[in-house]
């Protein structure tokens, strides 16, 4: 893994700034999405320890936890192996072809605009209601 220099980091922020303007000022039609689905979302380049997107479109898979009109609460996912603890919750084979283990980054839970939704993850079905209840219990333990 290479370490980015300051110029490379600034370029990522500049690229994200331009894409963010497009998302805000020229939004596409909001796709149909439902709670418990995994979507790739334009997360952008964020500050400090905030989770960020990757690639040209700054995307990251996100679990749609709760819809609020044109906004939703989402939990970013990672495929990097984590110990199950109060910050990370392990899912088995939730998305991708081939299916990969993925972890919901509970501490990165946040409200997002539906215009950030890019596409539904391939091979991803909705997580089960039981699994969603486990996620909600884990969030409650984290916050309270």
N, CA, C and O atoms as a GROMACS GRO file, in nm:
protein
  576
    1UNK      N    1   0.084  -0.117   0.000
    1UNK     CA    2   0.000   0.000   0.000
    1UNK      C    3   0.089   0.124   0.000
    1UNK      O    4   0.181   0.136   0.081
    2UNK      N    5   0.061   0.214  -0.091
    2UNK     CA    6   0.144   0.335  -0.100
    2UNK      C    7   0.083   0.447  -0.017
    2UNK      O    8  -0.039   0.452   0.004
    3UNK      N    9   0.168   0.534   0.030
    3UNK     CA   10   0.124   0.649   0.108
    3UNK      C   11   0.116   0.768   0.013
    3UNK      O   12   0.210   0.794  -0.062
    4UNK      N   13   0.004   0.839   0.017
    4UNK     CA   14  -0.016   0.954  -0.072
    4UNK      C   15   0.056   1.077  -0.018
    4UNK      O   16   0.062   1.101   0.102
    5UNK      N   17   0.110   1.154  -0.112
    5UNK     CA   18   0.168   1.281  -0.071
    5UNK      C   19   0.057   1.388  -0.068
    5UNK      O   20  -0.055   1.364  -0.112
    6UNK      N   21   0.090   1.504  -0.017
    6UNK     CA   22  -0.008   1.611   0.001
    6UNK      C   23  -0.074   1.650  -0.132
    6UNK      O   24  -0.194   1.673  -0.136
    7UNK      N   25   0.004   1.657  -0.238
    7UNK     CA   26  -0.051   1.694  -0.369
    7UNK      C   27  -0.154   1.594  -0.418
    7UNK      O   28  -0.256   1.634  -0.475
    8UNK      N   29  -0.130   1.464  -0.396
    8UNK     CA   30  -0.226   1.362  -0.436
    8UNK      C   31  -0.355   1.372  -0.355
    8UNK      O   32  -0.464   1.355  -0.409
    9UNK      N   33  -0.341   1.401  -0.227
    9UNK     CA   34  -0.459   1.417  -0.141
    9UNK      C   35  -0.540   1.538  -0.185
    9UNK      O   36  -0.663   1.532  -0.191
   10UNK      N   37  -0.472   1.648  -0.215
   10UNK     CA   38  -0.542   1.768  -0.260
   10UNK      C   39  -0.616   1.742  -0.390
   10UNK      O   40  -0.728   1.791  -0.409
   11UNK      N   41  -0.555   1.665  -0.480
   11UNK     CA   42  -0.619   1.632  -0.607
   11UNK      C   43  -0.747   1.550  -0.584
   11UNK      O   44  -0.848   1.573  -0.651
   12UNK      N   45  -0.743   1.454  -0.490
   12UNK     CA   46  -0.863   1.377  -0.457
   12UNK      C   47  -0.974   1.469  -0.405
   12UNK      O   48  -1.090   1.454  -0.444
   13UNK      N   49  -0.940   1.562  -0.317
   13UNK     CA   50  -1.039   1.656  -0.265
   13UNK      C   51  -1.095   1.744  -0.376
   13UNK      O   52  -1.215   1.770  -0.380
   14UNK      N   53  -1.009   1.789  -0.468
   14UNK     CA   54  -1.055   1.872  -0.580
   14UNK      C   55  -1.149   1.793  -0.670
   14UNK      O   56  -1.253   1.845  -0.712
   15UNK      N   57  -1.112   1.667  -0.702
   15UNK     CA   58  -1.198   1.582  -0.784
   15UNK      C   59  -1.334   1.562  -0.717
   15UNK      O   60  -1.438   1.571  -0.782
   16UNK      N   61  -1.332   1.533  -0.586
   16UNK     CA   62  -1.456   1.513  -0.512
   16UNK      C   63  -1.539   1.641  -0.512
   16UNK      O   64  -1.661   1.634  -0.526
   17UNK      N   65  -1.477   1.755  -0.497
   17UNK     CA   66  -1.550   1.882  -0.495
   17UNK      C   67  -1.627   1.903  -0.625
   17UNK      O   68  -1.742   1.946  -0.623
   18UNK      N   69  -1.564   1.871  -0.738
   18UNK     CA   70  -1.630   1.885  -0.868
   18UNK      C   71  -1.747   1.788  -0.880
   18UNK      O   72  -1.855   1.826  -0.925
   19UNK      N   73  -1.727   1.663  -0.839
   19UNK     CA   74  -1.834   1.563  -0.846
   19UNK      C   75  -1.948   1.601  -0.753
   19UNK      O   76  -2.065   1.585  -0.788
   20UNK      N   77  -1.916   1.650  -0.636
   20UNK     CA   78  -2.018   1.691  -0.538
   20UNK      C   79  -2.105   1.803  -0.596
   20UNK      O   80  -2.227   1.804  -0.574
   21UNK      N   81  -2.045   1.896  -0.669
   21UNK     CA   82  -2.122   2.002  -0.733
   21UNK      C   83  -2.220   1.944  -0.836
   21UNK      O   84  -2.335   1.986  -0.843
   22UNK      N   85  -2.173   1.846  -0.914
   22UNK     CA   86  -2.260   1.782  -1.012
   22UNK      C   87  -2.378   1.712  -0.943
   22UNK      O   88  -2.492   1.724  -0.987
   23UNK      N   89  -2.348   1.640  -0.837
   23UNK     CA   90  -2.453   1.568  -0.764
   23UNK      C   91  -2.556   1.668  -0.709
   23UNK      O   92  -2.676   1.642  -0.715
   24UNK      N   93  -2.509   1.778  -0.658
   24UNK     CA   94  -2.598   1.877  -0.596
   24UNK      C   95  -2.676   1.959  -0.700
   24UNK      O   96  -2.798   1.973  -0.688
   25UNK      N   97  -2.607   2.013  -0.801
   25UNK     CA   98  -2.670   2.106  -0.893
   25UNK      C   99  -2.732   2.039  -1.015
   25UNK      O  100  -2.818   2.098  -1.081
   26UNK      N  101  -2.692   1.917  -1.047
   26UNK     CA  102  -2.746   1.845  -1.163
   26UNK      C  103  -2.786   1.704  -1.122
   26UNK      O  104  -2.735   1.606  -1.178
   27UNK      N  105  -2.877   1.691  -1.026
   27UNK     CA  106  -2.911   1.557  -0.977
   27UNK      C  107  -2.983   1.474  -1.082
   27UNK      O  108  -3.062   1.525  -1.161
   28UNK      N  109  -2.953   1.345  -1.080
   28UNK     CA  110  -3.025   1.249  -1.163
   28UNK      C  111  -3.157   1.219  -1.094
   28UNK      O  112  -3.178   1.261  -0.980
   29UNK      N  113  -3.244   1.148  -1.161
   29UNK     CA  114  -3.367   1.104  -1.096
   29UNK      C  115  -3.331   1.010  -0.981
   29UNK      O  116  -3.249   0.919  -0.998
   30UNK      N  117  -3.391   1.031  -0.867
   30UNK     CA  118  -3.362   0.948  -0.750
   30UNK      C  119  -3.404   0.805  -0.778
   30UNK      O  120  -3.520   0.781  -0.813
   31UNK      N  121  -3.312   0.709  -0.763
   31UNK     CA  122  -3.349   0.570  -0.789
   31UNK      C  123  -3.443   0.516  -0.681
   31UNK      O  124  -3.447   0.566  -0.569
   32UNK      N  125  -3.517   0.412  -0.716
   32UNK     CA  126  -3.601   0.344  -0.618
   32UNK      C  127  -3.510   0.260  -0.531
   32UNK      O  128  -3.432   0.179  -0.581
   33UNK      N  129  -3.519   0.278  -0.401
   33UNK     CA  130  -3.437   0.202  -0.308
   33UNK      C  131  -3.519   0.172  -0.184
   33UNK      O  132  -3.617   0.240  -0.155
   34UNK      N  133  -3.476   0.070  -0.110
   34UNK     CA  134  -3.549   0.028   0.008
   34UNK      C  135  -3.454   0.008   0.124
   34UNK      O  136  -3.334  -0.012   0.106
   35UNK      N  137  -3.511   0.013   0.243
   35UNK     CA  138  -3.433  -0.017   0.363
   35UNK      C  139  -3.383  -0.162   0.353
   35UNK      O  140  -3.448  -0.248   0.292
   36UNK      N  141  -3.268  -0.187   0.413
   36UNK     CA  142  -3.201  -0.317   0.418
   36UNK      C  143  -3.125  -0.352   0.290
   36UNK      O  144  -3.067  -0.460   0.282
   37UNK      N  145  -3.124  -0.263   0.189
   37UNK     CA  146  -3.049  -0.288   0.067
   37UNK      C  147  -2.907  -0.233   0.080
   37UNK      O  148  -2.880  -0.144   0.160
   38UNK      N  149  -2.816  -0.290  -0.002
   38UNK     CA  150  -2.678  -0.241  -0.011
   38UNK      C  151  -2.665  -0.165  -0.143
   38UNK      O  152  -2.693  -0.219  -0.250
   39UNK      N  153  -2.622  -0.040  -0.133
   39UNK     CA  154  -2.603   0.045  -0.251
   39UNK      C  155  -2.461   0.101  -0.250
   39UNK      O  156  -2.402   0.122  -0.145
   40UNK      N  157  -2.407   0.125  -0.370
   40UNK     CA  158  -2.283   0.200  -0.380
   40UNK      C  159  -2.322   0.348  -0.380
   40UNK      O  160  -2.406   0.391  -0.459
   41UNK      N  161  -2.257   0.423  -0.292
   41UNK     CA  162  -2.293   0.561  -0.263
   41UNK      C  163  -2.170   0.650  -0.282
   41UNK      O  164  -2.059   0.612  -0.245
   42UNK      N  165  -2.190   0.767  -0.339
   42UNK     CA  166  -2.082   0.864  -0.354
   42UNK      C  167  -2.053   0.925  -0.216
   42UNK      O  168  -2.118   1.021  -0.175
   43UNK      N  169  -1.955   0.867  -0.147
   43UNK     CA  170  -1.920   0.911  -0.011
   43UNK      C  171  -1.825   1.029  -0.012
   43UNK      O  172  -1.824   1.110   0.080
   44UNK      N  173  -1.744   1.038  -0.115
   44UNK     CA  174  -1.652   1.150  -0.125
   44UNK      C  175  -1.523   1.132  -0.047
   44UNK      O  176  -1.493   1.024   0.004
   45UNK      N  177  -1.448   1.240  -0.041
   45UNK     CA  178  -1.326   1.247   0.039
   45UNK      C  179  -1.361   1.321   0.166
   45UNK      O  180  -1.409   1.434   0.162
   46UNK      N  181  -1.339   1.259   0.278
   46UNK     CA  182  -1.382   1.316   0.404
   46UNK      C  183  -1.263   1.354   0.491
   46UNK      O  184  -1.148   1.338   0.450
   47UNK      N  185  -1.291   1.405   0.608
   47UNK     CA  186  -1.190   1.462   0.696
   47UNK      C  187  -1.145   1.362   0.802
   47UNK      O  188  -1.228   1.289   0.857
   48UNK      N  189  -1.017   1.357   0.830
   48UNK     CA  190  -0.964   1.276   0.939
   48UNK      C  191  -1.000   1.130   0.929
   48UNK      O  192  -0.969   1.064   0.830
   49UNK      N  193  -1.066   1.078   1.032
   49UNK     CA  194  -1.096   0.935   1.037
   49UNK      C  195  -1.232   0.901   0.976
   49UNK      O  196  -1.276   0.786   0.983
   50UNK      N  197  -1.299   1.001   0.914
   50UNK     CA  198  -1.426   0.972   0.847
   50UNK      C  199  -1.400   0.880   0.728
   50UNK      O  200  -1.304   0.898   0.654
   51UNK      N  201  -1.488   0.783   0.711
   51UNK     CA  202  -1.472   0.688   0.601
   51UNK      C  203  -1.498   0.759   0.468
   51UNK      O  204  -1.582   0.849   0.462
   52UNK      N  205  -1.427   0.720   0.365
   52UNK     CA  206  -1.437   0.787   0.235
   52UNK      C  207  -1.464   0.685   0.126
   52UNK      O  208  -1.451   0.564   0.146
   53UNK      N  209  -1.503   0.738   0.009
   53UNK     CA  210  -1.525   0.653  -0.107
   53UNK      C  211  -1.396   0.630  -0.184
   53UNK      O  212  -1.294   0.694  -0.158
   54UNK      N  213  -1.403   0.538  -0.279
   54UNK     CA  214  -1.285   0.504  -0.358
   54UNK      C  215  -1.316   0.515  -0.507
   54UNK      O  216  -1.432   0.515  -0.548
   55UNK      N  217  -1.212   0.524  -0.587
   55UNK     CA  218  -1.228   0.530  -0.732
   55UNK      C  219  -1.267   0.669  -0.779
   55UNK      O  220  -1.278   0.762  -0.699
   56UNK      N  221  -1.287   0.681  -0.911
   56UNK     CA  222  -1.318   0.811  -0.971
   56UNK      C  223  -1.447   0.872  -0.918
   56UNK      O  224  -1.459   0.994  -0.911
   57UNK      N  225  -1.544   0.787  -0.882
   57UNK     CA  226  -1.671   0.838  -0.833
   57UNK      C  227  -1.680   0.840  -0.681
   57UNK      O  228  -1.785   0.871  -0.625
   58UNK      N  229  -1.569   0.807  -0.614
   58UNK     CA  230  -1.561   0.813  -0.466
   58UNK      C  231  -1.671   0.730  -0.401
   58UNK      O  232  -1.740   0.776  -0.309
   59UNK      N  233  -1.687   0.606  -0.450
   59UNK     CA  234  -1.796   0.519  -0.405
   59UNK      C  235  -1.757   0.426  -0.292
   59UNK      O  236  -1.640   0.389  -0.276
   60UNK      N  237  -1.857   0.388  -0.214
   60UNK     CA  238  -1.842   0.290  -0.107
   60UNK      C  239  -1.977   0.221  -0.090
   60UNK      O  240  -2.081   0.286  -0.101
   61UNK      N  241  -1.978   0.090  -0.063
   61UNK     CA  242  -2.106   0.023  -0.036
   61UNK      C  243  -2.161   0.069   0.099
   61UNK      O  244  -2.087   0.088   0.195
   62UNK      N  245  -2.293   0.088   0.102
   62UNK     CA  246  -2.362   0.139   0.220
   62UNK      C  247  -2.490   0.058   0.240
   62UNK      O  248  -2.563   0.030   0.145
   63UNK      N  249  -2.517   0.023   0.364
   63UNK     CA  250  -2.643  -0.040   0.401
   63UNK      C  251  -2.745   0.070   0.429
   63UNK      O  252  -2.721   0.157   0.512
   64UNK      N  253  -2.859   0.065   0.360
   64UNK     CA  254  -2.965   0.161   0.385
   64UNK      C  255  -3.039   0.115   0.511
   64UNK      O  256  -3.107   0.012   0.511
   65UNK      N  257  -3.025   0.193   0.616
   65UNK     CA  258  -3.083   0.157   0.745
   65UNK      C  259  -3.226   0.208   0.758
   65UNK      O  260  -3.316   0.134   0.799
   66UNK      N  261  -3.249   0.336   0.724
   66UNK     CA  262  -3.381   0.399   0.741
   66UNK      C  263  -3.399   0.509   0.638
   66UNK      O  264  -3.310   0.592   0.620
   67UNK      N  265  -3.516   0.511   0.570
   67UNK     CA  266  -3.547   0.616   0.473
   67UNK      C  267  -3.623   0.729   0.540
   67UNK      O  268  -3.706   0.707   0.628
   68UNK      N  269  -3.593   0.852   0.496
   68UNK     CA  270  -3.664   0.973   0.539
   68UNK      C  271  -3.688   1.058   0.415
   68UNK      O  272  -3.608   1.148   0.386
   69UNK      N  273  -3.794   1.033   0.341
   69UNK     CA  274  -3.820   1.110   0.220
   69UNK      C  275  -3.707   1.090   0.120
   69UNK      O  276  -3.682   0.978   0.075
   70UNK      N  277  -3.638   1.200   0.085
   70UNK     CA  278  -3.526   1.190  -0.010
   70UNK      C  279  -3.392   1.172   0.059
   70UNK      O  280  -3.287   1.186  -0.003
   71UNK      N  281  -3.395   1.141   0.186
   71UNK     CA  282  -3.273   1.116   0.262
   71UNK      C  283  -3.282   0.979   0.328
   71UNK      O  284  -3.390   0.919   0.335
   72UNK      N  285  -3.169   0.930   0.374
   72UNK     CA  286  -3.168   0.802   0.445
   72UNK      C  287  -3.051   0.799   0.542
   72UNK      O  288  -2.952   0.871   0.527
   73UNK      N  289  -3.065   0.715   0.642
   73UNK     CA  290  -2.953   0.688   0.731
   73UNK      C  291  -2.884   0.565   0.674
   73UNK      O  292  -2.948   0.461   0.651
   74UNK      N  293  -2.754   0.578   0.650
   74UNK     CA  294  -2.677   0.469   0.592
   74UNK      C  295  -2.557   0.433   0.678
   74UNK      O  296  -2.505   0.515   0.754
   75UNK      N  297  -2.515   0.308   0.664
   75UNK     CA  298  -2.397   0.259   0.734
   75UNK      C  299  -2.297   0.212   0.629
   75UNK      O  300  -2.322   0.115   0.559
   76UNK      N  301  -2.183   0.281   0.617
   76UNK     CA  302  -2.081   0.239   0.521
   76UNK      C  303  -2.027   0.099   0.555
   76UNK      O  304  -2.017   0.061   0.672
   77UNK      N  305  -1.992   0.024   0.450
   77UNK     CA  306  -1.937  -0.110   0.467
   77UNK      C  307  -1.791  -0.114   0.425
   77UNK      O  308  -1.746  -0.032   0.345
   78UNK      N  309  -1.720  -0.210   0.478
   78UNK     CA  310  -1.583  -0.235   0.437
   78UNK      C  311  -1.564  -0.385   0.422
   78UNK      O  312  -1.629  -0.464   0.490
   79UNK      N  313  -1.474  -0.426   0.333
   79UNK     CA  314  -1.444  -0.568   0.316
   79UNK      C  315  -1.317  -0.606   0.391
   79UNK      O  316  -1.278  -0.723   0.393
   80UNK      N  317  -1.252  -0.508   0.453
   80UNK     CA  318  -1.132  -0.538   0.532
   80UNK      C  319  -1.172  -0.606   0.661
   80UNK      O  320  -1.259  -0.558   0.733
   81UNK      N  321  -1.109  -0.717   0.690
   81UNK     CA  322  -1.142  -0.797   0.808
   81UNK      C  323  -1.127  -0.717   0.936
   81UNK      O  324  -1.025  -0.651   0.959
   82UNK      N  325  -1.229  -0.724   1.021
   82UNK     CA  326  -1.229  -0.655   1.150
   82UNK      C  327  -1.273  -0.753   1.258
   82UNK      O  328  -1.347  -0.847   1.231
   83UNK      N  329  -1.227  -0.730   1.379
   83UNK     CA  330  -1.280  -0.804   1.492
   83UNK      C  331  -1.419  -0.750   1.520
   83UNK      O  332  -1.444  -0.630   1.509
   84UNK      N  333  -1.510  -0.840   1.558
   84UNK     CA  334  -1.642  -0.792   1.596
   84UNK      C  335  -1.630  -0.725   1.732
   84UNK      O  336  -1.588  -0.787   1.830
   85UNK      N  337  -1.667  -0.599   1.738
   85UNK     CA  338  -1.666  -0.524   1.864
   85UNK      C  339  -1.772  -0.416   1.855
   85UNK      O  340  -1.857  -0.422   1.767
   86UNK      N  341  -1.770  -0.320   1.940
   86UNK     CA  342  -1.875  -0.219   1.943
   86UNK      C  343  -1.872  -0.127   1.821
   86UNK      O  344  -1.970  -0.057   1.795
   87UNK      N  345  -1.763  -0.124   1.745
   87UNK     CA  346  -1.756  -0.035   1.628
   87UNK      C  347  -1.789  -0.106   1.498
   87UNK      O  348  -1.835  -0.040   1.404
   88UNK      N  349  -1.768  -0.237   1.489
   88UNK     CA  350  -1.787  -0.308   1.363
   88UNK      C  351  -1.876  -0.429   1.383
   88UNK      O  352  -1.866  -0.499   1.484
   89UNK      N  353  -1.962  -0.454   1.286
   89UNK     CA  354  -2.051  -0.568   1.292
   89UNK      C  355  -2.026  -0.654   1.170
   89UNK      O  356  -2.034  -0.603   1.058
   90UNK      N  357  -1.998  -0.779   1.186
   90UNK     CA  358  -1.962  -0.864   1.072
   90UNK      C  359  -2.086  -0.918   1.001
   90UNK      O  360  -2.179  -0.969   1.064
   91UNK      N  361  -2.085  -0.906   0.869
   91UNK     CA  362  -2.185  -0.970   0.783
   91UNK      C  363  -2.115  -1.081   0.704
   91UNK      O  364  -1.997  -1.068   0.671
   92UNK      N  365  -2.182  -1.185   0.676
   92UNK     CA  366  -2.125  -1.291   0.592
   92UNK      C  367  -2.190  -1.289   0.455
   92UNK      O  368  -2.312  -1.302   0.443
   93UNK      N  369  -2.108  -1.274   0.352
   93UNK     CA  370  -2.154  -1.284   0.214
   93UNK      C  371  -2.269  -1.193   0.177
   93UNK      O  372  -2.364  -1.238   0.113
   94UNK      N  373  -2.263  -1.067   0.215
   94UNK     CA  374  -2.374  -0.976   0.188
   94UNK      C  375  -2.375  -0.928   0.044
   94UNK      O  376  -2.482  -0.924  -0.017
   95UNK      N  377  -2.261  -0.892  -0.012
   95UNK     CA  378  -2.264  -0.835  -0.146
   95UNK      C  379  -2.144  -0.880  -0.227
   95UNK      O  380  -2.046  -0.932  -0.174
   96UNK      N  381  -2.156  -0.859  -0.357
   96UNK     CA  382  -2.045  -0.882  -0.447
   96UNK      C  383  -2.046  -1.018  -0.512
   96UNK      O  384  -2.105  -1.113  -0.461
   97UNK      N  385  -1.982  -1.026  -0.624
   97UNK     CA  386  -1.960  -1.151  -0.696
   97UNK      C  387  -1.811  -1.160  -0.723
   97UNK      O  388  -1.761  -1.083  -0.805
   98UNK      N  389  -1.736  -1.251  -0.659
   98UNK     CA  390  -1.785  -1.352  -0.565
   98UNK      C  391  -1.825  -1.286  -0.433
   98UNK      O  392  -1.781  -1.176  -0.401
   99UNK      N  393  -1.908  -1.354  -0.358
   99UNK     CA  394  -1.957  -1.302  -0.231
   99UNK      C  395  -1.841  -1.282  -0.135
   99UNK      O  396  -1.754  -1.368  -0.124
  100UNK      N  397  -1.842  -1.168  -0.066
  100UNK     CA  398  -1.734  -1.135   0.028
  100UNK      C  399  -1.793  -1.110   0.166
  100UNK      O  400  -1.906  -1.065   0.180
  101UNK      N  401  -1.714  -1.140   0.266
  101UNK     CA  402  -1.751  -1.095   0.400
  101UNK      C  403  -1.740  -0.944   0.400
  101UNK      O  404  -1.651  -0.886   0.336
  102UNK      N  405  -1.830  -0.880   0.471
  102UNK     CA  406  -1.822  -0.735   0.483
  102UNK      C  407  -1.864  -0.693   0.622
  102UNK      O  408  -1.940  -0.763   0.689
  103UNK      N  409  -1.814  -0.579   0.664
  103UNK     CA  410  -1.840  -0.527   0.797
  103UNK      C  411  -1.905  -0.390   0.786
  103UNK      O  412  -1.861  -0.306   0.708
  104UNK      N  413  -2.010  -0.370   0.864
  104UNK     CA  414  -2.073  -0.239   0.872
  104UNK      C  415  -1.995  -0.155   0.973
  104UNK      O  416  -1.972  -0.198   1.086
  105UNK      N  417  -1.955  -0.038   0.933
  105UNK     CA  418  -1.879   0.053   1.019
  105UNK      C  419  -1.978   0.136   1.099
  105UNK      O  420  -2.013   0.248   1.061
  106UNK      N  421  -2.024   0.081   1.210
  106UNK     CA  422  -2.132   0.141   1.288
  106UNK      C  423  -2.099   0.282   1.334
  106UNK      O  424  -2.188   0.367   1.341
  107UNK      N  425  -1.975   0.307   1.365
  107UNK     CA  426  -1.937   0.441   1.413
  107UNK      C  427  -1.941   0.546   1.302
  107UNK      O  428  -1.928   0.665   1.330
  108UNK      N  429  -1.960   0.502   1.176
  108UNK     CA  430  -1.965   0.595   1.063
  108UNK      C  431  -2.107   0.618   1.012
  108UNK      O  432  -2.126   0.679   0.907
  109UNK      N  433  -2.206   0.571   1.086
  109UNK     CA  434  -2.347   0.589   1.054
  109UNK      C  435  -2.376   0.737   1.029
  109UNK      O  436  -2.330   0.822   1.104
  110UNK      N  437  -2.452   0.767   0.922
  110UNK     CA  438  -2.483   0.908   0.897
  110UNK      C  439  -2.602   0.926   0.805
  110UNK      O  440  -2.641   0.834   0.733
  111UNK      N  441  -2.660   1.046   0.808
  111UNK     CA  442  -2.769   1.083   0.719
  111UNK      C  443  -2.710   1.119   0.584
  111UNK      O  444  -2.610   1.191   0.576
  112UNK      N  445  -2.772   1.069   0.476
  112UNK     CA  446  -2.724   1.095   0.340
  112UNK      C  447  -2.841   1.130   0.251
  112UNK      O  448  -2.953   1.084   0.273
  113UNK      N  449  -2.816   1.212   0.150
  113UNK     CA  450  -2.917   1.244   0.051
  113UNK      C  451  -2.923   1.130  -0.051
  113UNK      O  452  -2.820   1.073  -0.087
  114UNK      N  453  -3.044   1.098  -0.097
  114UNK     CA  454  -3.060   0.989  -0.194
  114UNK      C  455  -2.990   1.018  -0.327
  114UNK      O  456  -2.966   0.925  -0.404
  115UNK      N  457  -2.958   1.144  -0.356
  115UNK     CA  458  -2.884   1.175  -0.479
  115UNK      C  459  -2.743   1.115  -0.477
  115UNK      O  460  -2.679   1.107  -0.582
  116UNK      N  461  -2.695   1.075  -0.361
  116UNK     CA  462  -2.563   1.011  -0.353
  116UNK      C  463  -2.566   0.865  -0.400
  116UNK      O  464  -2.461   0.806  -0.425
  117UNK      N  465  -2.686   0.806  -0.412
  117UNK     CA  466  -2.699   0.666  -0.454
  117UNK      C  467  -2.654   0.651  -0.599
  117UNK      O  468  -2.701   0.724  -0.687
  118UNK      N  469  -2.563   0.556  -0.624
  118UNK     CA  470  -2.513   0.533  -0.760
  118UNK      C  471  -2.578   0.410  -0.820
  118UNK      O  472  -2.645   0.420  -0.923
  119UNK      N  473  -2.558   0.294  -0.758
  119UNK     CA  474  -2.619   0.169  -0.807
  119UNK      C  475  -2.626   0.067  -0.694
  119UNK      O  476  -2.547   0.070  -0.599
  120UNK      N  477  -2.723  -0.024  -0.708
  120UNK     CA  478  -2.740  -0.130  -0.610
  120UNK      C  479  -2.627  -0.231  -0.629
  120UNK      O  480  -2.590  -0.264  -0.741
  121UNK      N  481  -2.573  -0.279  -0.517
  121UNK     CA  482  -2.462  -0.374  -0.524
  121UNK      C  483  -2.505  -0.503  -0.594
  121UNK      O  484  -2.612  -0.556  -0.565
  122UNK      N  485  -2.422  -0.551  -0.685
  122UNK     CA  486  -2.451  -0.676  -0.756
  122UNK      C  487  -2.448  -0.792  -0.659
  122UNK      O  488  -2.364  -0.799  -0.569
  123UNK      N  489  -2.541  -0.883  -0.677
  123UNK     CA  490  -2.544  -1.002  -0.593
  123UNK      C  491  -2.591  -0.974  -0.451
  123UNK      O  492  -2.584  -1.061  -0.365
  124UNK      N  493  -2.640  -0.853  -0.427
  124UNK     CA  494  -2.683  -0.818  -0.292
  124UNK      C  495  -2.834  -0.821  -0.284
  124UNK      O  496  -2.903  -0.748  -0.355
  125UNK      N  497  -2.883  -0.904  -0.198
  125UNK     CA  498  -3.025  -0.901  -0.166
  125UNK      C  499  -3.040  -0.816  -0.042
  125UNK      O  500  -2.941  -0.772   0.018
  126UNK      N  501  -3.163  -0.793  -0.003
  126UNK     CA  502  -3.183  -0.725   0.124
  126UNK      C  503  -3.129  -0.814   0.234
  126UNK      O  504  -3.139  -0.937   0.226
  127UNK      N  505  -3.073  -0.753   0.337
  127UNK     CA  506  -3.037  -0.834   0.453
  127UNK      C  507  -3.167  -0.872   0.523
  127UNK      O  508  -3.268  -0.803   0.509
  128UNK      N  509  -3.165  -0.978   0.597
  128UNK     CA  510  -3.288  -1.026   0.660
  128UNK      C  511  -3.334  -0.931   0.770
  128UNK      O  512  -3.255  -0.851   0.822
  129UNK      N  513  -3.460  -0.940   0.805
  129UNK     CA  514  -3.513  -0.858   0.915
  129UNK      C  515  -3.442  -0.890   1.045
  129UNK      O  516  -3.414  -0.801   1.125
  130UNK      N  517  -3.412  -1.019   1.066
  130UNK     CA  518  -3.342  -1.059   1.188
  130UNK      C  519  -3.203  -0.996   1.194
  130UNK      O  520  -3.161  -0.947   1.299
  131UNK      N  521  -3.132  -0.997   1.080
  131UNK     CA  522  -2.997  -0.938   1.075
  131UNK      C  523  -3.006  -0.787   1.099
  131UNK      O  524  -2.923  -0.730   1.169
  132UNK      N  525  -3.109  -0.723   1.039
  132UNK     CA  526  -3.127  -0.579   1.059
  132UNK      C  527  -3.152  -0.549   1.206
  132UNK      O  528  -3.100  -0.451   1.258
  133UNK      N  529  -3.230  -0.631   1.273
  133UNK     CA  530  -3.253  -0.612   1.417
  133UNK      C  531  -3.122  -0.622   1.494
  133UNK      O  532  -3.100  -0.547   1.589
  134UNK      N  533  -3.034  -0.714   1.455
  134UNK     CA  534  -2.903  -0.727   1.520
  134UNK      C  535  -2.820  -0.602   1.498
  134UNK      O  536  -2.752  -0.555   1.590
  135UNK      N  537  -2.825  -0.547   1.378
  135UNK     CA  538  -2.752  -0.423   1.347
  135UNK      C  539  -2.804  -0.311   1.436
  135UNK      O  540  -2.726  -0.237   1.496
  136UNK      N  541  -2.936  -0.297   1.445
  136UNK     CA  542  -2.995  -0.191   1.526
  136UNK      C  543  -2.956  -0.206   1.674
  136UNK      O  544  -2.930  -0.106   1.741
  137UNK      N  545  -2.953  -0.329   1.723
  137UNK     CA  546  -2.910  -0.352   1.862
  137UNK      C  547  -2.765  -0.313   1.881
  137UNK      O  548  -2.729  -0.256   1.984
  138UNK      N  549  -2.680  -0.342   1.782
  138UNK     CA  550  -2.538  -0.306   1.790
  138UNK      C  551  -2.520  -0.154   1.791
  138UNK      O  552  -2.436  -0.101   1.863
  139UNK      N  553  -2.601  -0.085   1.710
  139UNK     CA  554  -2.596   0.062   1.709
  139UNK      C  555  -2.638   0.118   1.843
  139UNK      O  556  -2.576   0.210   1.895
  140UNK      N  557  -2.742   0.062   1.899
  140UNK     CA  558  -2.790   0.108   2.029
  140UNK      C  559  -2.683   0.091   2.135
  140UNK      O  560  -2.664   0.179   2.220
  141UNK      N  561  -2.611  -0.021   2.132
  141UNK     CA  562  -2.501  -0.044   2.227
  141UNK      C  563  -2.389   0.058   2.206
  141UNK      O  564  -2.329   0.106   2.302
  142UNK      N  565  -2.362   0.091   2.082
  142UNK     CA  566  -2.256   0.186   2.051
  142UNK      C  567  -2.288   0.325   2.102
  142UNK      O  568  -2.203   0.393   2.159
  143UNK      N  569  -2.412   0.367   2.081
  143UNK     CA  570  -2.450   0.505   2.111
  143UNK      C  571  -2.486   0.527   2.258
  143UNK      O  572  -2.455   0.632   2.314
  144UNK      N  573  -2.549   0.428   2.319
  144UNK     CA  574  -2.600   0.450   2.456
  144UNK      C  575  -2.529   0.368   2.559
  144UNK      O  576  -2.561   0.376   2.677
   0.00000   0.00000   0.00000
